[in-house]
Amino acid sequence: MAALDRQHRRGFLASIAAAGVFGLEAARQGAVAAIVNTDVSKLPPYGNGTLPAAIRSRAIGGINGLTIHVLESGFEVPGRPAVLLLHGFPELAYSWRKVMLPLAAAGFHVIAPDRRGYGRTTGWDDAYDVDLEPFAVLNRVRDALALVSAFGHRNVVSVIGHDFGSPLAAWCALIRPDVFRSLVMMSAPFSGPPALPFNSADQSPAVVRPLTNIDEQLAALPRPRKYYMQYYATRDANHDMQFAPQGLHAFLRAYYHYKSADWKDNKPFPLKARTADELAKLPTYYVMDLDKGMAETVALAMPSPSEVAACKWLTEAELSVYAAEYARTGFQGGLDEYRCNFDTKQNSDLRLFASRTIDVPAMFIAGRSDWGAYQTPGALEAMRNSVCTHFSGVHLLDGAGHWVQQEQPEQVNELLLRFLRQQH
């Protein structure tokens, strides 16, 4: 409750000029940019008129300290089996809009939340100087578990995650396979829990060697670079993106374009190892120039007006939904998930599951033009060969980059429905 009181005291409306709803008050670096306990019922309808009537928007209170905003379809008939959809970064429940109705038409109750730190879900702390524990993996699994229970489901037929929602979905299935009965990962492969030292009791104490610092190696390249997760963990990242010089709408347009199949230089291939020279082959949205933020990085890939007009998978009206939500909340809630990757306590906690496999049926989908499948060398192979014991395949879809369920929804829906029918 103290955290909620602090949020009420410091909260103020940030710009959502992209949607033309509220006035503008520019937050300076270090200021709080989001109201995470605002009364969302007073906001314009979610989706700004772009959602089909059969998808409803609602808020569910009492979920692990949150009031979670969800999009829901297939709710008209009680007792349907459920499917849970977990979005990534920088996305929203809205990112599943092209998947939800086909799944509902097949007989499922489809639940897509704005996850902790995103959109119209409230109750989370948006400050940079915050306890990261609520954003850690185990607590985010609690969020998902509590949401499923609140809807009156003892289990879901499948948990389906995209981007950062993909490893979260994998953790859900690994930790509670009785609840999350199958798994679909999209765009981000899961390489398993962190390992513990094995068969070391009778070994002589090893000489402690400094760990290879990939960030230092990247910075030392002839063209100095940095990994995007390192950048996302910095204090400046939220302000750089939310208040991008080109404007938030243009920033998001360039970001989504740059990682899609529309950017023709997205021609991914497996990397040989996690070394600076190999990682430097990734596009700059993953391995950035050392002296640039993300807003400046993606500005170089801004599509032309004709390319924007030709983008049918993300129209200007649809993009304005993302711009309005992120103008109001900022990006810090999503960025805190990345910061948890560097958190010693989280990594220690996750070692509790060392060597544990995912034993429910699992599948992986990505765009053929998506570097996300290859950015961590060996992760795709580990997921396929050892992490998932009941794995039904890797599907790389033509005509899609990172935003696969938006770029090629028909292909994604066909794969999902075939997979779900096998489980139910």
C-alpha positions as CSV (number, residue, x, y, z in Angstrom):
1,M,0.0,0.0,0.0
2,A,2.9,2.4,0.7
3,A,4.0,2.0,-2.9
4,L,0.6,2.8,-4.1
5,D,0.5,6.0,-1.9
6,R,3.8,7.1,-3.3
7,Q,2.6,6.6,-6.8
8,H,-0.5,8.7,-6.1
9,R,1.6,11.5,-4.6
10,R,4.0,11.8,-7.5
11,G,1.8,10.8,-10.4
12,F,1.1,13.3,-13.2
13,L,-0.2,13.1,-16.7
14,A,2.5,12.7,-19.3
15,S,2.0,13.7,-22.9
16,I,-0.3,11.6,-25.0
17,A,-0.3,14.2,-27.8
18,A,0.0,11.4,-30.3
19,A,-3.6,10.5,-29.5
20,G,-4.7,14.2,-29.2
21,V,-6.3,13.4,-25.8
22,F,-4.4,15.2,-23.1
23,G,-2.1,18.3,-23.0
24,L,1.7,18.1,-23.0
25,E,4.0,18.4,-20.0
26,A,7.5,17.3,-20.8
27,A,9.0,15.3,-18.1
28,R,12.7,15.9,-17.6
29,Q,15.3,13.2,-17.1
30,G,14.8,11.5,-13.8
31,A,11.1,12.6,-13.4
32,V,8.3,10.1,-13.2
33,A,6.5,9.9,-16.5
34,A,3.5,7.7,-15.8
35,I,0.4,7.4,-13.7
36,V,0.3,3.8,-12.9
37,N,-2.8,4.0,-10.7
38,T,-4.9,6.3,-12.8
39,D,-8.6,5.6,-13.2
40,V,-8.5,3.9,-16.6
41,S,-12.2,4.1,-16.9
42,K,-11.8,7.8,-17.6
43,L,-9.4,7.2,-20.5
44,P,-10.7,6.9,-24.1
45,P,-11.8,3.4,-25.1
46,Y,-8.8,1.0,-25.5
47,G,-7.9,0.6,-29.1
48,N,-9.3,3.9,-30.3
49,G,-12.0,2.2,-32.3
50,T,-9.6,-0.3,-34.0
51,L,-10.7,-3.3,-32.1
52,P,-13.5,-5.6,-33.2
53,A,-16.6,-5.5,-31.1
54,A,-16.2,-9.1,-30.2
55,I,-13.0,-8.2,-28.2
56,R,-13.8,-6.6,-25.0
57,S,-11.6,-4.5,-22.7
58,R,-11.9,-4.8,-18.9
59,A,-9.9,-4.4,-15.7
60,I,-9.6,-7.3,-13.2
61,G,-8.6,-6.2,-9.6
62,G,-6.8,-8.1,-6.9
63,I,-4.2,-9.8,-9.1
64,N,-1.0,-10.1,-7.1
65,G,-1.1,-6.4,-6.1
66,L,-2.3,-5.3,-9.6
67,T,-5.4,-4.3,-11.4
68,I,-4.8,-6.0,-14.7
69,H,-6.3,-4.7,-17.9
70,V,-7.1,-7.5,-20.3
71,L,-8.5,-8.0,-23.7
72,E,-10.9,-10.9,-23.9
73,S,-12.6,-12.9,-26.6
74,G,-14.7,-16.0,-26.5
75,F,-16.2,-15.0,-23.1
76,E,-19.8,-15.3,-24.1
77,V,-20.0,-19.1,-23.4
78,P,-19.0,-20.1,-19.8
79,G,-16.8,-23.1,-19.3
80,R,-14.7,-22.8,-22.4
81,P,-11.1,-23.9,-22.2
82,A,-8.7,-20.9,-21.8
83,V,-5.7,-19.7,-23.7
84,L,-3.4,-17.0,-22.2
85,L,-1.5,-14.6,-24.5
86,L,1.6,-12.8,-23.1
87,H,2.9,-9.8,-25.1
88,G,6.5,-8.5,-25.4
89,F,8.3,-5.2,-25.5
90,P,7.4,-2.5,-26.5
91,E,4.0,-4.0,-27.0
92,L,0.6,-4.4,-25.4
93,A,-2.3,-6.8,-25.1
94,Y,-3.4,-5.0,-28.3
95,S,-0.6,-6.8,-30.1
96,W,-2.7,-10.0,-30.1
97,R,-5.7,-8.4,-31.8
98,K,-5.3,-10.4,-35.0
99,V,-5.0,-13.7,-33.1
100,M,-7.9,-13.5,-30.6
101,L,-11.0,-13.9,-32.7
102,P,-9.8,-16.9,-34.7
103,L,-8.9,-18.6,-31.4
104,A,-12.3,-17.7,-29.9
105,A,-14.1,-18.9,-33.0
106,A,-12.4,-22.3,-32.5
107,G,-14.0,-22.5,-29.0
108,F,-11.4,-21.0,-26.7
109,H,-11.7,-18.3,-24.0
110,V,-8.9,-16.0,-25.0
111,I,-7.2,-13.8,-22.4
112,A,-4.6,-11.2,-23.3
113,P,-3.4,-8.9,-20.4
114,D,-1.4,-5.7,-20.5
115,R,1.4,-7.3,-18.4
116,R,2.9,-5.7,-15.3
117,G,4.5,-2.4,-16.3
118,Y,2.5,-1.9,-19.5
119,G,-0.6,-0.2,-20.8
120,R,-3.7,0.1,-18.6
121,T,-2.6,-2.4,-15.9
122,T,-2.1,-0.4,-12.7
123,G,-0.5,-1.0,-9.3
124,W,3.2,-1.2,-10.3
125,D,5.9,1.3,-9.4
126,D,7.2,3.2,-12.4
127,A,10.3,4.9,-10.9
128,Y,13.8,3.9,-12.0
129,D,15.0,3.7,-8.4
130,V,12.7,1.0,-7.4
131,D,12.8,-2.5,-5.9
132,L,13.0,-4.8,-9.0
133,E,11.6,-7.8,-7.2
134,P,8.0,-7.2,-8.5
135,F,9.3,-7.4,-12.1
136,A,11.4,-10.5,-11.5
137,V,10.4,-13.7,-13.3
138,L,8.9,-15.6,-10.4
139,N,6.6,-12.7,-9.5
140,R,5.5,-12.3,-13.1
141,V,4.7,-16.0,-13.2
142,R,2.5,-15.3,-10.1
143,D,0.8,-12.5,-12.1
144,A,-0.1,-15.0,-14.8
145,L,-1.2,-17.7,-12.4
146,A,-3.3,-15.3,-10.3
147,L,-5.0,-13.9,-13.5
148,V,-5.9,-17.4,-14.7
149,S,-7.4,-18.3,-11.3
150,A,-9.3,-15.0,-11.1
151,F,-11.1,-16.0,-14.3
152,G,-12.2,-19.3,-12.7
153,H,-9.8,-21.5,-14.7
154,R,-7.8,-24.3,-13.0
155,N,-5.6,-24.5,-16.1
156,V,-5.2,-23.1,-19.6
157,V,-4.8,-25.2,-22.7
158,S,-1.8,-23.1,-23.7
159,V,0.2,-20.2,-22.6
160,I,1.5,-18.3,-25.7
161,G,4.2,-15.6,-25.5
162,H,5.9,-13.3,-27.9
163,D,9.2,-11.5,-27.5
164,F,9.8,-11.0,-23.8
165,G,6.5,-12.7,-23.2
166,S,8.0,-15.9,-24.8
167,P,10.5,-16.7,-22.0
168,L,7.9,-15.7,-19.4
169,A,5.5,-18.2,-21.0
170,A,8.3,-20.8,-20.9
171,W,8.8,-20.2,-17.2
172,C,5.1,-20.5,-16.6
173,A,5.1,-23.9,-18.3
174,L,8.3,-25.0,-16.6
175,I,7.2,-24.0,-13.0
176,R,3.5,-24.9,-13.2
177,P,2.9,-27.5,-15.9
178,D,-0.3,-28.5,-14.2
179,V,-1.8,-25.1,-14.9
180,F,0.0,-24.2,-18.2
181,R,-0.7,-27.3,-20.2
182,S,1.1,-26.4,-23.4
183,L,3.5,-23.7,-24.6
184,V,4.0,-21.6,-27.7
185,M,7.0,-19.4,-27.9
186,M,7.3,-16.7,-30.5
187,S,10.4,-14.8,-31.7
188,A,12.5,-15.4,-28.5
189,P,13.8,-19.0,-27.9
190,F,14.2,-20.2,-24.3
191,S,17.5,-21.8,-23.5
192,G,16.5,-23.1,-20.1
193,P,17.1,-22.3,-16.4
194,P,20.5,-21.0,-15.3
195,A,22.8,-23.9,-14.4
196,L,24.4,-24.9,-11.1
197,P,28.0,-26.3,-10.7
198,F,27.8,-30.0,-11.2
199,N,30.0,-32.8,-9.9
200,S,32.3,-30.3,-8.2
201,A,32.4,-31.7,-4.6
202,D,35.7,-33.6,-5.0
203,Q,37.3,-31.1,-7.4
204,S,40.2,-28.9,-6.3
205,P,39.2,-25.3,-5.8
206,A,39.3,-23.7,-9.2
207,V,41.4,-20.7,-10.0
208,V,38.9,-17.9,-10.1
209,R,39.1,-16.3,-13.5
210,P,37.4,-13.1,-14.5
211,L,34.2,-13.6,-16.5
212,T,34.3,-12.5,-20.1
213,N,32.7,-9.1,-20.2
214,I,30.9,-8.9,-23.5
215,D,30.0,-5.3,-23.0
216,E,33.7,-4.3,-22.6
217,Q,34.5,-6.3,-25.8
218,L,31.8,-4.6,-27.8
219,A,32.9,-1.2,-26.6
220,A,36.5,-2.0,-27.7
221,L,35.6,-2.9,-31.3
222,P,36.9,-0.6,-34.0
223,R,33.3,0.6,-34.3
224,P,32.4,0.8,-30.6
225,R,29.1,-1.0,-29.8
226,K,26.8,-1.9,-27.0
227,Y,24.2,-4.6,-26.5
228,Y,20.6,-3.3,-26.4
229,M,19.9,-4.9,-23.1
230,Q,22.8,-3.0,-21.5
231,Y,21.3,0.2,-22.8
232,Y,17.7,-0.7,-21.7
233,A,19.1,-1.1,-18.1
234,T,20.3,2.5,-18.0
235,R,18.6,5.4,-16.3
236,D,18.4,7.4,-19.6
237,A,16.6,4.8,-21.8
238,N,13.0,5.6,-20.9
239,H,13.4,9.3,-21.4
240,D,15.3,8.8,-24.6
241,M,12.4,6.8,-26.1
242,Q,9.3,8.4,-24.5
243,F,10.5,11.8,-25.4
244,A,12.3,11.0,-28.7
245,P,13.4,14.1,-30.7
246,Q,11.4,12.8,-33.7
247,G,8.3,12.3,-31.5
248,L,7.0,9.1,-29.9
249,H,4.8,8.1,-32.8
250,A,7.7,8.4,-35.3
251,F,10.0,6.6,-32.9
252,L,7.6,3.6,-32.7
253,R,7.0,3.6,-36.4
254,A,10.8,3.4,-37.1
255,Y,11.3,0.8,-34.3
256,Y,8.6,-1.5,-35.5
257,H,9.6,-1.1,-39.2
258,Y,13.3,-1.7,-38.5
259,K,12.6,-5.1,-36.8
260,S,10.0,-6.2,-39.4
261,A,10.3,-7.9,-42.7
262,D,9.6,-4.6,-44.3
263,W,13.2,-3.6,-43.6
264,K,14.8,-5.6,-46.4
265,D,18.2,-5.9,-44.8
266,N,16.8,-8.2,-42.1
267,K,18.4,-11.4,-43.4
268,P,19.3,-13.4,-40.2
269,F,21.6,-16.4,-39.8
270,P,23.0,-18.3,-36.9
271,L,25.9,-16.7,-35.1
272,K,29.0,-18.9,-34.3
273,A,29.5,-17.8,-30.7
274,R,28.7,-15.1,-28.2
275,T,31.7,-13.0,-29.0
276,A,31.9,-9.3,-29.8
277,D,32.9,-9.9,-33.4
278,E,29.9,-12.2,-34.0
279,L,27.4,-10.1,-32.1
280,A,28.4,-7.1,-34.1
281,K,26.9,-8.7,-37.1
282,L,23.4,-8.1,-35.6
283,P,21.5,-5.0,-36.7
284,T,21.9,-1.9,-34.6
285,Y,18.5,-2.4,-32.9
286,Y,20.3,-5.3,-31.0
287,V,23.9,-4.2,-31.0
288,M,23.8,-0.4,-31.0
289,D,26.5,2.1,-31.7
290,L,28.1,3.0,-28.3
291,D,27.3,6.7,-28.5
292,K,23.7,6.4,-29.6
293,G,20.4,5.8,-27.8
294,M,17.5,3.8,-29.3
295,A,15.6,6.8,-30.6
296,E,18.7,8.0,-32.6
297,T,19.4,4.4,-33.7
298,V,16.1,3.7,-35.2
299,A,15.6,7.1,-36.8
300,L,18.1,6.0,-39.4
301,A,15.6,3.3,-40.5
302,M,12.5,5.5,-40.6
303,P,10.3,4.3,-43.5
304,S,9.3,6.7,-46.2
305,P,5.7,8.0,-46.4
306,S,5.0,5.6,-49.2
307,E,6.3,2.7,-47.1
308,V,4.2,3.8,-44.1
309,A,1.1,4.0,-46.4
310,A,1.9,0.5,-47.7
311,C,2.2,-1.1,-44.2
312,K,-1.1,-3.0,-43.8
313,W,0.0,-5.0,-40.8
314,L,0.4,-1.8,-38.7
315,T,-1.7,1.1,-39.9
316,E,-1.3,4.6,-38.6
317,A,-4.5,4.2,-36.7
318,E,-3.2,1.1,-35.0
319,L,0.2,2.6,-34.3
320,S,-1.5,5.5,-32.6
321,V,-2.9,3.0,-30.0
322,Y,0.7,2.2,-29.0
323,A,1.8,5.8,-29.1
324,A,-1.1,6.9,-26.9
325,E,-0.5,4.2,-24.2
326,Y,3.3,4.7,-24.1
327,A,3.0,8.4,-24.0
328,R,0.9,8.1,-20.9
329,T,2.9,5.3,-19.1
330,G,6.4,5.5,-20.5
331,F,8.6,2.5,-21.1
332,Q,10.1,2.0,-17.6
333,G,7.8,-0.8,-16.6
334,G,8.9,-2.9,-19.6
335,L,12.6,-1.8,-19.2
336,D,12.6,-3.1,-15.6
337,E,12.1,-6.6,-16.9
338,Y,15.4,-6.2,-18.8
339,R,17.1,-4.8,-15.7
340,C,16.1,-8.0,-13.9
341,N,18.3,-10.0,-16.2
342,F,21.3,-8.3,-14.5
343,D,19.9,-8.9,-11.0
344,T,22.0,-11.3,-8.9
345,K,19.0,-12.3,-6.7
346,Q,16.8,-13.2,-9.6
347,N,19.5,-15.3,-11.2
348,S,20.1,-17.0,-7.8
349,D,16.4,-17.7,-7.4
350,L,16.0,-19.1,-10.9
351,R,18.8,-21.6,-10.2
352,L,16.3,-23.4,-8.0
353,F,15.1,-24.8,-11.3
354,A,18.5,-25.8,-12.7
355,S,18.4,-28.7,-15.1
356,R,14.6,-28.8,-15.1
357,T,13.0,-29.3,-18.5
358,I,9.8,-28.2,-20.0
359,D,7.7,-31.3,-20.4
360,V,4.4,-30.0,-21.7
361,P,3.9,-29.9,-25.5
362,A,5.8,-26.9,-27.0
363,M,6.3,-25.1,-30.3
364,F,8.3,-22.1,-31.5
365,I,7.2,-19.6,-34.2
366,A,9.2,-16.7,-35.6
367,G,9.5,-14.7,-38.8
368,R,12.1,-15.8,-41.3
369,S,13.3,-12.2,-41.2
370,D,13.5,-12.1,-37.4
371,W,17.0,-11.8,-35.9
372,G,15.4,-12.6,-32.5
373,A,15.7,-16.3,-33.1
374,Y,19.5,-16.0,-33.5
375,Q,20.6,-13.1,-31.2
376,T,21.6,-15.6,-28.5
377,P,23.9,-18.2,-30.1
378,G,22.9,-21.7,-29.2
379,A,19.5,-20.8,-27.6
380,L,17.4,-22.1,-30.5
381,E,19.3,-25.4,-30.5
382,A,19.1,-25.8,-26.8
383,M,15.3,-25.2,-26.8
384,R,14.8,-27.7,-29.5
385,N,17.2,-30.4,-28.4
386,S,17.3,-30.4,-24.6
387,V,15.1,-27.8,-22.9
388,C,11.7,-29.0,-24.3
389,T,11.1,-32.7,-24.1
390,H,7.8,-32.7,-26.0
391,F,8.7,-30.3,-28.8
392,S,6.7,-30.1,-32.0
393,G,8.9,-27.9,-34.1
394,V,10.4,-24.6,-35.2
395,H,8.3,-22.7,-37.7
396,L,9.9,-19.8,-39.5
397,L,7.3,-17.8,-41.5
398,D,8.0,-16.1,-44.8
399,G,7.1,-12.4,-44.9
400,A,7.5,-11.8,-41.2
401,G,10.1,-10.2,-39.1
402,H,10.0,-9.8,-35.3
403,W,6.3,-9.0,-35.0
404,V,5.2,-12.3,-36.5
405,Q,1.6,-12.5,-35.2
406,Q,0.9,-9.0,-36.6
407,E,2.9,-9.3,-39.8
408,Q,1.5,-12.7,-40.8
409,P,-1.5,-13.5,-38.7
410,E,-3.1,-16.0,-41.1
411,Q,0.0,-18.2,-41.0
412,V,0.3,-17.8,-37.2
413,N,-3.3,-18.6,-36.6
414,E,-3.2,-21.7,-38.8
415,L,-0.2,-23.0,-36.7
416,L,-1.8,-22.1,-33.4
417,L,-5.1,-23.8,-34.2
418,R,-3.5,-27.0,-35.4
419,F,-1.3,-27.1,-32.2
420,L,-4.2,-26.3,-29.9
421,R,-6.5,-28.9,-31.4
422,Q,-3.8,-31.5,-30.6
423,Q,-3.8,-30.5,-27.0
424,H,-7.6,-30.2,-26.4
